[in-house]
Amino acid sequence: KTEACHFSRKRSDPPLDLGAAPYTGNTPLQPVPVLRHLGFYLDKKLTFRAHVRFYGSRAASTAQSMLMLGNSVKGLPPKQRRRLYQSCILPLMTYGCQ
């Protein structure tokens, strides 16, 4: 799989001239707005908004599914819910934050 992304701080996209147009199969190579590399989502200005949006929504859906496990009638005790939070949600929210 081949993708191209031109990283720039300018508002408008600069012209992308590679000389001969690179082809991948039958379609020419087109720049993409968000590039995924090693699990990181990189946009053209390197703001990491797409990365935070993706992993934030993943953590939110995991937390929503954990709510079903901890109902008040017959569910997990608070200590086990905290352990699940620390082992399942925190790694998703902090992936790539160093």
C-alpha positions in Angstrom: 0.0 0.0 0.0 1.4 3.3 -1.1 0.3 6.7 0.2 1.7 10.2 -0.1 1.2 13.2 2.1 2.9 16.5 1.8 3.7 18.0 5.2 3.5 21.8 5.3 2.3 24.6 7.6 0.8 26.6 4.7 -2.9 26.9 4.4 -3.1 26.0 0.7 -1.6 22.8 -0.7 1.7 23.5 -2.5 2.0 22.0 -5.9 3.3 18.4 -5.7 5.6 17.8 -8.7 7.4 14.5 -8.6 8.6 14.6 -12.2 7.2 11.4 -13.7 3.8 10.6 -12.1 4.3 7.5 -9.9 1.7 4.8 -10.5 0.5 2.1 -8.2 -1.3 -0.4 -10.5 -3.9 1.3 -12.7 -4.4 4.5 -10.6 -2.0 7.4 -10.1 -0.7 8.2 -6.7 -2.8 10.9 -5.0 -1.9 12.7 -1.8 -4.1 11.9 1.2 -5.2 14.3 3.9 -4.4 11.9 6.8 -1.6 9.4 6.6 -1.4 6.4 9.0 2.1 5.2 9.8 3.0 2.7 12.6 -0.4 3.4 14.3 -0.1 7.2 14.3 -2.5 9.3 12.2 -0.5 12.2 10.7 -2.2 15.2 9.0 -0.5 17.6 6.6 0.2 20.1 9.4 1.3 17.5 12.0 -1.3 18.7 14.5 -2.2 15.1 15.6 -5.9 16.0 15.7 -6.8 12.9 13.6 -4.8 10.7 16.0 -6.4 12.1 19.1 -9.9 11.9 17.5 -9.4 8.2 16.5 -8.0 7.0 19.8 -10.3 9.1 21.8 -13.4 7.7 20.1 -11.9 4.2 20.6 -11.4 4.8 24.3 -15.0 6.2 24.6 -16.5 3.2 23.0 -14.5 0.9 25.3 -15.7 2.9 28.3 -19.3 2.7 27.1 -19.0 -1.1 26.8 -17.6 -1.3 30.3 -20.7 0.4 31.7 -22.6 -2.8 30.9 -20.3 -4.8 33.2 -20.7 -2.6 36.2 -24.4 -2.2 36.9 -25.6 -1.7 40.5 -27.6 -5.0 40.9 -25.1 -7.6 39.9 -21.8 -6.3 38.5 -18.2 -5.8 39.1 -16.9 -4.3 42.3 -15.3 -0.8 42.1 -11.8 -2.2 42.6 -12.1 -4.5 39.5 -13.8 -1.8 37.5 -10.8 0.5 38.2 -8.4 -2.3 37.2 -10.3 -2.7 33.9 -10.1 1.1 33.3 -6.4 1.1 33.9 -5.7 -1.9 31.7 -8.1 -1.2 28.8 -8.9 2.5 28.5 -5.8 4.3 29.8 -3.5 2.6 27.2 -5.8 3.7 24.4 -6.0 7.3 25.6 -2.3 7.7 26.1 -1.1 5.9 22.9 1.6 8.1 21.4 1.8 10.6 24.3 5.3 10.9 25.5 
